[in-house]
Amino acid sequence: MKETDIISSGLLELYATGLASEAEMLEVEEAVSQSPEVAEEFSRIERSLEAYAFNISKLPDAAVKHNLDERLFVNTVEKGNVVQMDNRDAKVYSISPAWKWVAAASIILLIGSAILNFKYYNEARDNMAAKEAADNSLLAQQTELDKMNSNFQVIQSKYSEPVSLHGLPAAPDAAAKIFWMKNTGEVYVDPSNLPPAPAGKQYQLWGMVDGKPVDGGMILDTKKGNRYEIQKMKSFGSAQAFAITLETSGGNPTPKGEMYVMGEL
Amino acid sequence: MFKDNLNTLFSHQLKNTFLPEVNKYTEDELVSLLKIRDQSAFSYLYDNYAAALNGVIYRMVDEPQLGQDILQEAFLKIWNNFSQYDNSKGRLFTWMINITRNLTIDTLRSKGFKKQQKISHNEFSVGNIQDKNYSASGFDGIGLYKQLSQLKPEQKSIIDLAYFNGYTQEEISKEMGIPLGTVKTRMRSAIIELRKLMDVN
């Protein structure tokens, strides 16, 4: 329908006075939205009716507005043009007091629980560390004890033949002990009373077999506490004497360094 | 000349009487504020439109208390359904009078009344304008009466029946004794006349 057609059709008037059918309403709305000319015409029709309606105005009871304010803006103290928050829209949902207490108690319990958790966690962590330290200490002592036990076994064995090596002119105060197991030929040395080996040097044990020095192995200078350990050397089937010389680290096939101690069986 | 004076008087009275804060909001501003549920805008809406809507209700409802209840419900509906108002489809008042009219008809129907109930009181008259309750500020009802009297009775009647009383085309046809097919053209010519009188051209 053309603009002029819809304007002269009377449809706009039907719509404005509430007489139009659904289909006619859609037709008018379409025309109004598409044509400014139709929209203006429709607006004028509306305004004329509106002005007419205002002329049959009748003031309502003041109670109506009062009731509306109460129903729509319950929490509003003032009426009139003061801008008020619309509490209906804000949708403040109230929670029953019991639940508030339950919620508050829950939060307090949760916080308390968290504090205890933290406390116990720290305690457990400290305990764990202490236990680990104690374990290590115990293990170390056990190792030490084992070592001492094995040392004692060497000393206490009924087959053990102790040989004292005495200090020679290079180190008059030095001393060492050899424990020679007669049954197995195992040789142990206690280097406790040797002076510390200088850097790059190492003590080497020699067994005198038929007048010749035979390599008995290098003496480790690892210390346990402040003492050299009794340590197992190479076995000798027989030997007349033992001696310890200071050699370059790693030792030599034949003694080249100075002899520190010596003892005969 | 006489008509021009009347129109000036009319619009002056209209502003002073029914739109006391006419300069406060334009219709677009008012609609925008109502869309965001501004309470003061609602107050303004009520102050400016309640009397006009109440007049429509008064035409159809005899019982004053029932009329006030309907007005209250109408404004509740307007406020609660305001998001549905689309100003591209028509003026705010057209939307509000539709709500008010339909609510009034539904209420009367639910109470067993018929639409004809009060029409005889208003036929071809502007009686309400001269009603002592009409306006607190002493509206010049005589001038308006003369102005509206320029509408032919059948022109006024067809507008009133549809716009104020919510009659259908069939009901108007029956009430006025005119062919159904002529309702549309008669309505158009009646409103063309109204527009001249209301100076909306």
Boltz contact constraints between the chains, C-beta under 6 A:
constraints:
  - contact:
      token1: [A, 10]
      token2: [B, 184]
      max_distance: 6.0
  - contact:
      token1: [A, 10]
      token2: [B, 185]
      max_distance: 6.0
  - contact:
      token1: [A, 10]
      token2: [B, 188]
      max_distance: 6.0
  - contact:
      token1: [A, 13]
      token2: [B, 187]
      max_distance: 6.0
  - contact:
      token1: [A, 13]
      token2: [B, 188]
      max_distance: 6.0
  - contact:
      token1: [A, 13]
      token2: [B, 191]
      max_distance: 6.0
  - contact:
      token1: [A, 14]
      token2: [B, 184]
      max_distance: 6.0
  - contact:
      token1: [A, 17]
      token2: [B, 162]
      max_distance: 6.0
  - contact:
      token1: [A, 17]
      token2: [B, 163]
      max_distance: 6.0
  - contact:
      token1: [A, 18]
      token2: [B, 98]
      max_distance: 6.0
  - contact:
      token1: [A, 19]
      token2: [B, 162]
      max_distance: 6.0
  - contact:
      token1: [A, 19]
      token2: [B, 169]
      max_distance: 6.0
  - contact:
      token1: [A, 29]
      token2: [B, 89]
      max_distance: 6.0
  - contact:
      token1: [A, 44]
      token2: [B, 200]
      max_distance: 6.0
  - contact:
      token1: [A, 45]
      token2: [B, 191]
      max_distance: 6.0
  - contact:
      token1: [A, 46]
      token2: [B, 91]
      max_distance: 6.0
  - contact:
      token1: [A, 46]
      token2: [B, 94]
      max_distance: 6.0
  - contact:
      token1: [A, 47]
      token2: [B, 200]
      max_distance: 6.0
  - contact:
      token1: [A, 48]
      token2: [B, 194]
      max_distance: 6.0
  - contact:
      token1: [A, 48]
      token2: [B, 195]
      max_distance: 6.0
  - contact:
      token1: [A, 48]
      token2: [B, 198]
      max_distance: 6.0
  - contact:
      token1: [A, 48]
      token2: [B, 200]
      max_distance: 6.0
  - contact:
      token1: [A, 49]
      token2: [B, 163]
      max_distance: 6.0
  - contact:
      token1: [A, 50]
      token2: [B, 93]
      max_distance: 6.0
  - contact:
      token1: [A, 51]
      token2: [B, 198]
      max_distance: 6.0
  - contact:
      token1: [A, 53]
      token2: [B, 52]
      max_distance: 6.0
  - contact:
      token1: [A, 54]
      token2: [B, 18]
      max_distance: 6.0
  - contact:
      token1: [A, 54]
      token2: [B, 52]
      max_distance: 6.0
  - contact:
      token1: [A, 55]
      token2: [B, 144]
      max_distance: 6.0
  - contact:
      token1: [A, 56]
      token2: [B, 55]
      max_distance: 6.0
  - contact:
      token1: [A, 56]
      token2: [B, 128]
      max_distance: 6.0
  - contact:
      token1: [A, 57]
      token2: [B, 18]
      max_distance: 6.0
  - contact:
      token1: [A, 57]
      token2: [B, 51]
      max_distance: 6.0
  - contact:
      token1: [A, 57]
      token2: [B, 52]
      max_distance: 6.0
  - contact:
      token1: [A, 57]
      token2: [B, 55]
      max_distance: 6.0
  - contact:
      token1: [A, 58]
      token2: [B, 54]
      max_distance: 6.0
  - contact:
      token1: [A, 58]
      token2: [B, 55]
      max_distance: 6.0
  - contact:
      token1: [A, 58]
      token2: [B, 58]
      max_distance: 6.0
  - contact:
      token1: [A, 58]
      token2: [B, 134]
      max_distance: 6.0
  - contact:
      token1: [A, 59]
      token2: [B, 51]
      max_distance: 6.0
  - contact:
      token1: [A, 60]
      token2: [B, 50]
      max_distance: 6.0
  - contact:
      token1: [A, 60]
      token2: [B, 54]
      max_distance: 6.0
  - contact:
      token1: [A, 60]
      token2: [B, 71]
      max_distance: 6.0
  - contact:
      token1: [A, 61]
      token2: [B, 68]
      max_distance: 6.0
  - contact:
      token1: [A, 64]
      token2: [B, 68]
      max_distance: 6.0
  - contact:
      token1: [A, 64]
      token2: [B, 71]
      max_distance: 6.0
  - contact:
      token1: [A, 64]
      token2: [B, 72]
      max_distance: 6.0
  - contact:
      token1: [A, 65]
      token2: [B, 46]
      max_distance: 6.0
  - contact:
      token1: [A, 67]
      token2: [B, 72]
      max_distance: 6.0
  - contact:
      token1: [A, 68]
      token2: [B, 72]
      max_distance: 6.0
  - contact:
      token1: [A, 68]
      token2: [B, 75]
      max_distance: 6.0
  - contact:
      token1: [A, 73]
      token2: [B, 39]
      max_distance: 6.0
  - contact:
      token1: [A, 81]
      token2: [B, 40]
      max_distance: 6.0
  - contact:
      token1: [A, 81]
      token2: [B, 43]
      max_distance: 6.0
  - contact:
      token1: [A, 83]
      token2: [B, 40]
      max_distance: 6.0
  - contact:
      token1: [A, 84]
      token2: [B, 39]
      max_distance: 6.0
  - contact:
      token1: [A, 86]
      token2: [B, 37]
      max_distance: 6.0
  - contact:
      token1: [A, 86]
      token2: [B, 39]
      max_distance: 6.0
  - contact:
      token1: [A, 89]
      token2: [B, 37]
      max_distance: 6.0
